[in-house]
């Protein structure tokens, strides 16, 4: 079996695992990248398969870059969602504080 790249089997397995846990849209983008490079794809009812040991370093590097992009995108989204929730909590606390403020009659007419 010929190998057209310098990636170890562990590195290839890491790439494979990263692709398997991606959402469907990102997996489609990986397939587009493979199709663009005319890579041989095998498809059956279980999915689409690629013998990654025959992929060039260039293709594997592009796949890794896309994987890193999707991971960064997911991290940024999680951070933004967290910040949004914290902002909501802050606004709700401010509103509750204003609603619970007791104003005395003497303070109004001073």
JOTA-V516614 format. One record per residue. RES is the residue in three letters. PHI is phi as a letter, one per 30 degrees, with the letter a starting at -180 (none if undefined). OMEGA is omega in whole degrees, 0 to 359 (none if undefined). BURIAL is b if it has 9 or more other ideal C-beta (glycine too) atoms within 8 Angstrom, else e. Layout:
# JOTA-V516614
res & phi & omega & burial
RES & PHI & OMEGA & BURIAL
RES & PHI & OMEGA & BURIAL
This chain:
# JOTA-V516614
res & phi & omega & burial
UNK & none & 182 & e
UNK & d & 178 & e
UNK & c & 183 & e
UNK & c & 181 & e
UNK & b & 182 & b
UNK & c & 180 & e
UNK & d & 176 & b
UNK & d & 179 & e
UNK & d & 177 & e
UNK & d & 178 & e
UNK & d & 178 & e
UNK & d & 179 & b
UNK & d & 177 & e
UNK & d & 178 & e
UNK & d & 180 & b
UNK & e & 181 & b
UNK & d & 179 & e
UNK & d & 180 & b
UNK & d & 181 & b
UNK & d & 182 & e
UNK & c & 177 & e
UNK & d & 172 & b
UNK & d & 187 & e
UNK & e & 182 & e
UNK & d & 179 & e
UNK & d & 175 & b
UNK & d & 177 & b
UNK & d & 178 & e
UNK & d & 176 & b
UNK & d & 178 & b
UNK & d & 177 & b
UNK & d & 179 & e
UNK & d & 179 & b
UNK & d & 180 & b
UNK & d & 179 & b
UNK & e & 180 & e
UNK & c & 177 & e
UNK & h & 178 & e
UNK & d & 179 & b
UNK & d & 179 & e
UNK & c & 175 & b
UNK & c & 184 & e
UNK & b & 170 & e
UNK & b & 185 & e
UNK & d & 178 & e
UNK & d & 179 & e
UNK & k & 181 & e
UNK & c & 184 & e
UNK & b & 180 & e
UNK & b & 174 & b
UNK & d & 186 & e
UNK & d & 180 & b
UNK & d & 178 & b
UNK & c & 179 & e
UNK & d & 179 & b
UNK & d & 175 & e
UNK & e & 181 & e
UNK & e & 181 & e
UNK & d & 180 & b
UNK & d & 178 & b
UNK & d & 177 & e
UNK & d & 177 & b
UNK & d & 179 & b
UNK & d & 179 & b
UNK & d & 179 & e
UNK & d & 177 & b
UNK & d & 178 & b
UNK & d & 178 & e
UNK & d & 182 & e
UNK & d & 178 & b
UNK & d & 178 & b
UNK & d & 178 & e
UNK & d & 180 & e
UNK & d & 179 & e
UNK & d & 179 & e
UNK & d & 179 & e
UNK & d & 179 & e
UNK & d & 178 & e
UNK & d & 180 & e
UNK & d & 178 & e
UNK & d & 178 & e
UNK & d & 180 & e
UNK & d & 179 & e
UNK & d & 180 & e
UNK & d & 178 & e
UNK & d & 178 & e
UNK & d & 178 & e
UNK & e & 180 & e
UNK & e & 180 & e
UNK & d & 179 & e
UNK & d & 179 & e
UNK & d & 178 & e
UNK & d & 178 & e
UNK & d & 180 & e
UNK & d & 179 & e
UNK & d & 179 & e
UNK & d & 179 & e
UNK & d & 180 & e
UNK & d & 183 & e
UNK & c & 180 & e
UNK & d & 180 & e
UNK & c & 180 & e
UNK & c & 180 & e
UNK & d & 180 & e
UNK & d & 182 & e
UNK & d & 179 & e
UNK & d & 181 & e
UNK & d & 185 & e
UNK & c & 180 & e
UNK & d & none & e
